[in-house]
Amino acid sequence: MTLLETLGIDLPIIQAPMAGVATPAMAAAVSNAGALGSLGLAGTTAEGARRMIAAVRERSRRSLHVNVFCYAPPGRDEQRETAWLERLRPHFERHGAMPPSVLNDHYRTFLTDEAMLRALLEEQPRVVSFHLGLPSAERIRALRDRGIVLLASATNVADACAAEQAGMHAVVAQGYEAGGHRGVFDPDAEDSRLGTLALTRLLVRRLSVPVIAAGGIMDGAGIAAALRLGASAAQLGTAFIACPESDADRGYREALASDAAHHTVITRAISGRPARCLRNRFTQLGAHLSPQQVPPYPIAYDAAKALNAAAKAAHETGYGSQWAGQGAPLARVLPAAELVATLARELQQA
Ligand SMILES: Cc1cc2nc3c(=O)[nH]c(=O)nc-3n(C[C@H](O)[C@H](O)[C@H](O)COP(=O)(O)O)c2cc1C
C-alpha cells in the first residue's frame, strides 16, 4: 500500500496541522480538494477537539488528520518564572498593562490527557500525528487498534528511528526551515539543525516506513523536489497561513506580507520551546537569552499570550506568535482549495 492509499488522499500534499491557525473550514477545503486537511489540537480541550472534528465532518467526508503535542509536563520554578515576568514587565507597561502575578499551565500534554485519548478513539479521525515527542506504547497501541494511521514529526535520525520503532506508519522529516515549533523530542539536547533536504534524504535512506518532507516547501517545485529526494508526500504549513480560511489575525497576515517574512527566527521566548517565527518584537526581546532564562513550554506561552493581548489592545501586533518558515515570502493569498489545485498543477508541471 502506498502512503497516499494509507492516508486515503489523491495528492502527495498534506496541509500541516497548525494549532491556532488551521480551522475546520481549511481542513475540509483541503481534504475535499484531494490533499490531506489537518487540525492542530494542541491548544484545545477534548471537548473543543470533538467540536472541531464535527465541524470538519459537516463539510467533508474525506480523510482528516489531527495533531497533538507530546511534551513532558513542565517542571515549575518560581524564581525563574518571577524573573521572566519581571523581564516582560516593561513590555506590558509600555502598553498600559501589568504582567500577571503568576503563570498558569492551561494546556494539557497528550501524554497524560485521558479525555483527549478518549475523544480520538471515539471520533476516529483517519490520521493522528504527534509533535514534540511520542506517547506511551499503550496509547499508540490503542490508536492503532482502532485503525488510525499514526505519524510523528522528527528533526533528526535518532528521533525518527524512535518514531518508527514505536509503530508510526510514516515519519514527518521536519527541517530547520520549518515554521512553528521544532519537533525536537528533547528541547534541551543540542539541536543538529538539519535542513529539510539533508534530513529527508537521511530518513529515506534509514527508515523502512514512508517519509513526509516538511519545512520551507511553498509550491509545486518544492513538493517535486521533496518527492525526488524519496519523500512520499510533503507537509506544508506556512503556505496555508494567508488563506482566508486561516485563523491568522490581521497583524499576522500583514507581517507575513512584509519584510519580516524574509527574516524568520527560531525563538523559545514565546512559548518556552524552540519555534520559528516571523521577526517581531517578541523574537527581538528573546534574542541573546539563554534557554535557562525562559520558563518551559507551555508556562512561558501563558505570559506570551497575556503580553500579546495587552499589546493588541494598544494596537501593537508585534508580540504575536507569528509562526512561519523560511519560505514565508512565497506565501500566497488564495482560498485553501485553490491553493491545493495550484500546487497540484505546479507539481505536474515540475
Ligand atoms: C503557524 C504554524 C503552526 C504550526 N502548528 C503545528 C502544530 O500544531 N502541530 C504540528 O505538528 N506542527 C505544527 N507546525 C509545524 C508544521 O507541522 C510543519 O512542520 C511546518 O509548517 C513545515 O514548514 P513550513 O511552515 O515551512 O511549511 C506549525 C507550523 C506553522 C507555520
The ligand as an SDF file (V2000), in Angstrom:
LIG
                    3D

 31 33  0  0  0  0  0  0  0  0999 V2000
    1.5110   28.5670   12.0800 C   0  0  0  0  0  0  0  0  0  0  0  0
    2.0770   27.2000   12.2760 C   0  0  0  0  0  0  0  0  0  0  0  0
    1.5820   26.3960   13.2880 C   0  0  0  0  0  0  0  0  0  0  0  0
    2.0570   25.0980   13.4470 C   0  0  0  0  0  0  0  0  0  0  0  0
    1.4840   24.2930   14.3940 N   0  0  0  0  0  0  0  0  0  0  0  0
    1.8070   22.9830   14.4210 C   0  0  0  0  0  0  0  0  0  0  0  0
    1.0800   22.0800   15.2430 C   0  0  0  0  0  0  0  0  0  0  0  0
    0.1380   22.4650   15.9530 O   0  0  0  0  0  0  0  0  0  0  0  0
    1.4550   20.7730   15.2050 N   0  0  0  0  0  0  0  0  0  0  0  0
    2.4600   20.3050   14.4040 C   0  0  0  0  0  0  0  0  0  0  0  0
    2.7380   19.1170   14.3920 O   0  0  0  0  0  0  0  0  0  0  0  0
    3.1710   21.1460   13.6380 N   0  0  0  0  0  0  0  0  0  0  0  0
    2.8570   22.4660   13.6120 C   0  0  0  0  0  0  0  0  0  0  0  0
    3.5470   23.2930   12.7850 N   0  0  0  0  0  0  0  0  0  0  0  0
    4.6820   22.7660   12.0030 C   0  0  0  0  0  0  0  0  0  0  0  0
    4.2090   22.0570   10.7410 C   0  0  0  0  0  0  0  0  0  0  0  0
    3.7060   20.7880   11.0480 O   0  0  0  0  0  0  0  0  0  0  0  0
    5.3430   21.8610    9.7030 C   0  0  0  0  0  0  0  0  0  0  0  0
    6.4090   21.1820   10.2800 O   0  0  0  0  0  0  0  0  0  0  0  0
    5.8300   23.1720    9.1270 C   0  0  0  0  0  0  0  0  0  0  0  0
    4.7670   24.0520    8.8620 O   0  0  0  0  0  0  0  0  0  0  0  0
    6.5940   22.9180    7.8410 C   0  0  0  0  0  0  0  0  0  0  0  0
    7.3020   24.0620    7.4630 O   0  0  0  0  0  0  0  0  0  0  0  0
    6.6870   25.2640    6.5820 P   0  0  0  0  0  0  0  0  0  0  0  0
    5.8990   26.0750    7.5700 O   0  0  0  0  0  0  0  0  0  0  0  0
    7.8840   25.9630    6.0870 O   0  0  0  0  0  0  0  0  0  0  0  0
    5.8120   24.6670    5.5390 O   0  0  0  0  0  0  0  0  0  0  0  0
    3.0970   24.6090   12.6230 C   0  0  0  0  0  0  0  0  0  0  0  0
    3.6080   25.4380   11.6170 C   0  0  0  0  0  0  0  0  0  0  0  0
    3.1200   26.7150   11.4370 C   0  0  0  0  0  0  0  0  0  0  0  0
    3.6760   27.5550   10.3320 C   0  0  0  0  0  0  0  0  0  0  0  0
  1  2  1  0
  2  3  1  0
  2 30  2  0
  3  4  2  0
  4  5  1  0
  4 28  1  0
  5  6  2  0
  6  7  1  0
  6 13  1  0
  7  8  2  0
  7  9  1  0
  9 10  1  0
 10 11  2  0
 10 12  1  0
 12 13  2  0
 13 14  1  0
 14 15  1  0
 14 28  1  0
 15 16  1  0
 16 17  1  0
 16 18  1  0
 18 19  1  0
 18 20  1  0
 20 21  1  0
 20 22  1  0
 22 23  1  0
 23 24  1  0
 24 25  2  0
 24 26  1  0
 24 27  1  0
 28 29  2  0
 29 30  1  0
 30 31  1  0
M  END
$$$$
